[in-house]
Amino acid sequence: MALATVQTATVFGLEAVPVQVEVDLALGMPYFDLVGLAEASVRESRVRVQAAIRNAGITLPQKRITVSLAPANLRKEGAGFDLPVAIGILSAAGLLDPEALEGRLFAGELSLTGGLRRVTGILPLAVLARARGAKDVVVPRANACEAAVVRPLRVRSARGLTEILDWLRGGDELPVQPSPDDALAASGAPPSLDFKDVLGQAHAKRAIEVAAAGGHNVLMVGPPGAGKTMLARRLPGILPPMTFEEALETTRVYSVIGELTDQRPWIAQRPFRSPHHSASDAGVIGGGSPPRPGEISLAHNGVLFLDELPEFHRNVLESLRQPLEERRVTVARAQANLTFPAAFMLVAAMNPCPCGRRGDPAATCRCSWPQVARYQARISQPLLDRLDLHLEIPALRLGALMGAPDGESSLAIRARVTAARERQIRRFERSAGLFCNAQIPDRATREICRLSHPAEAILARAVERFSLSARVYHRVLRVARTIGDISNHDELLPEDVAEALQYRSLEPPTEVSQRGATP
């Protein structure tokens, strides 16, 4: 009887959990038994492993093979167990020295010919290997760049099983993948979509700059063709470049769902996600079996754009309320609760009415008042309260359409946004978990957003006149604080508060004005 142990890992949520592959070869009828709460893709590894070993020119002894994936109470899934199982069998058969396996983690899918294929979730595995002090992690060549961003971990890669066997037997060294020192270089590159291309809409462009500077959520209301989508798609280009830790967090989400490729092994630019309004709650929020990150997690550290907001399913919109407040989402299942990151900026767009022409002096709205009320009522007040800036985007007139672009470039706007964010980082350096003004807790709002006496008088009149709720009051203060940061004001001035109030809808969204609607 011979026994061998190989170290690997499985991904649970976004975290890698260590798994020990134990292989036993015993006398008896030839049989391959795999235990340890393995899903179908793992159980199928028996066929792939045996064929890969045979096609590598190795003949296994006619014995009973038992493979145990420990811990046995943890569900295992994915094809990444193929390589560690094959290594374990060959070690148990006496074809590999067990000492050569110590301190090394293996992961990879085997083809029937013994080649290694890309697997998902390599980045969390590399993070785990670094935390456990592994001296090597061995992965398919296609996953090497993805794993190498975890410094100072030593990542070795191979194209097939025979290369790994030769190395473990003392032959040619497996190449060590160098860390991509320029991994974040693309983050500071000029954006491909420039604000200079947006015609007119100076008020909206200023509001988007304020939103980017403070990490605020935005609602844009305007007719079709006014430029709402153009503005939203250019927002990531004016956000500050990603830090290494932000890029690592975001890349880990994409690694788990398998959206990384050889051409894009690393998420260096802030993501922009725009799901269709027919998307399910599991697709947007996260879920499924097994639970997977949704669009809000794929937009982590970036922008989530919801176009045609009232057309989304009501349960999807209401499920956004918790992630918007807590910047993470918890998916509850019978076997476990999984928490995915969801620190995104929400940019939503909608028409003012079903036909989109309400309030447009150059067009006639054909919607009845009840139709407009029902359309606007699809967005609940609690969700609207979580959108810091409410912008009216008017239709472009002929003069703006015929004119040449005359606005600022995204790089110029990004410089001001980055400077404002740096002020906020210095302000919150002693407050764990706070990075921008949108995250200021209610209890600290008055202390951080200090008002001059004239500014306090303006805000007091607005609260009394428009009956602002406590939530809206605090959000106006946060937006004013961001405007002050852009202008380099330590104390908020009247113009800061006045501009912040302009970005807030001060009438109930379901109260339909007679202007522009037919009875």
Secondary structure by P-SEA (a helix, b strand, c coil): cbbbbbbbbbbcccbbbbbbbbbbbbcccbbbbbbcccccccccaaaaaaaaaaaacccccbbbbbbbccccccccccccaaaaaaaaaaaaaccccccccccbbbbbbbcccbbbbbbcaaaaaaaaaaaacccbbbbcccccccccccccbbbbbbccaaaaaaaaacccccccccccccccccccccccccccccccaaaaaaaaaaaaacbbbbbbbbcccccaaaaaaacccccccccaaaaaaaaaaaaaaccccccccccccbbbbbbccccccccccccccccccccccccccbbbbbcccccccaaaaaaacccccccbbbbbcccbbbbbbcbbbbbbbbccccccccccccccccccaaaaaaaaacccaaaaaaccbbbbbccccccccccccccccaaaaaaaaaaaaaaaaaaaccccccccccccccccccccccccaaaaaaaaaaaaaccccaaaaaaaaaaaaaaaaaaccccccaaaaaaaaaacccccccccccccccc
